[in-house]
Amino acid sequence: MSCPVVHWQMVVKEPEKVAKFYGDVFGWQIDANNPMGYRRVETGQAARLDGGIWPSPPEGHNLVQLFIGVESVEDYVQRAEAHGARTLVPPQHLPDGDIVAIMIDPVGVSFGLMKRR
């Protein structure tokens, strides 16, 4: 059974500044033209892993999250909880058809679970 990293996101206090930095330094294509209004990042090249940049809430911290591709988000939420994780954002359907959940692992690192549409 393979559960690869399929997406990433940065949650940051200054998303415009971060988007400009990575766009300028690495030439990544970044735009907010999507139903959720986040800064979608295309890193280029065939062997790429694209992601996004989101604003952090006032009480939040700057962080990078990895999203792990699974066949059933609900099943893996239960499996992760059984191994000591806790659910931060329960499974939900996004406007683009993906299903995601955000978890906190036993040592406090957040990660996402994702089933692509």
N, C-alpha and C positions, 0 to 999 in steps of 0.2 A: 504494500500500500504506500503510495507516494503522496505527500502533502507538501508541495513546493511553496516557496514564497512567491506570491503572484502580484503583489502590489506593495507600495510603501507610501507613507505620508509623513510630512513634517507638520507638527502643531506648534506654532510659534507666535510670539507676541507681536512681531513686526513682519507679517507675511509679504507685504510689498517689497520691503528691503531685502528679505531673504530671496524672494523670486528674482529680483534684479541681480543680486549677487551671483546666484547659480546660472542665470541666463547669460550674464556678462562673462563669467569665468569659463564656463563649460559649453556655451552655445546652445543650451537646452531651450526648447520651444515651450513657453509657458503662457497659458491664457485662461481666462475665467469664463469662457463661452460654453457653459454646460448648465444643466437644470439645477444643480445645487450651488453654483456660483463660486466653487473653490478654484484655486489655481492649479489646473491640470498641467502636469509636467511630462513632456516627451523628451527622453534623453537621447534619442537618435540611435542609429545603427540597428542591424538585424538582431543581434544578441543583446537586447535591452530589457530593462525592467522599469516601466514608467510608474509615476506616482502622482502625488498632489501635495499642495501646501494649504493648510487651514489656519485660521486665526485661533489662538489660544484664548480660553476664557480668562477674565481678569485674575482669578485665583489660580490659574494653571501655570504650567512650566513649559519651557521649550523642550520638545522631545521628537524622536523619530520612532514610528511604529511600523512593524512589518505585518503584512496580512498573509496568512497561510491559507492556501486553497484547499477546500475540503468538499466532499460530496454532500454532506448534510451539516449545515451550521448548527442546527439544534442538537444533533447527536454529539458533535464535538464540544459544544458548550457543556453538556452533561458530563462528557468524558473528562474535560479539563477540570470541572468542579470536583469530580470524584478524586482527582489527583491534587487537590489543594488550591486550585485557582478560584477566583471569584469573578462574577459577571459585572462589568461596569455599564455596558450598553447591551441589552438583550437583543436577540436576533430581530432584524428588521429588513424590510424590502426597500431598496433605494429607488429613486425615480428611473434610473437606467435599467432596472430589472435585477441588479445584483442583490444578494442577501448578505448582510454583514452582522457581526457582533464584536464587541470590544471586551477583552478579558484582562485580568491582572493575574500574573503568575504568582506562585508561592513566595517569591522574593520581592514582589512589587513592580515588576516590569510589565508594561502594558503591551498587548499584541492584539491583532485582529484575526477573525476567522471570516473567510469569504467564499461564497459560491457564486461564480459568474453566471449571468443570465443564460 
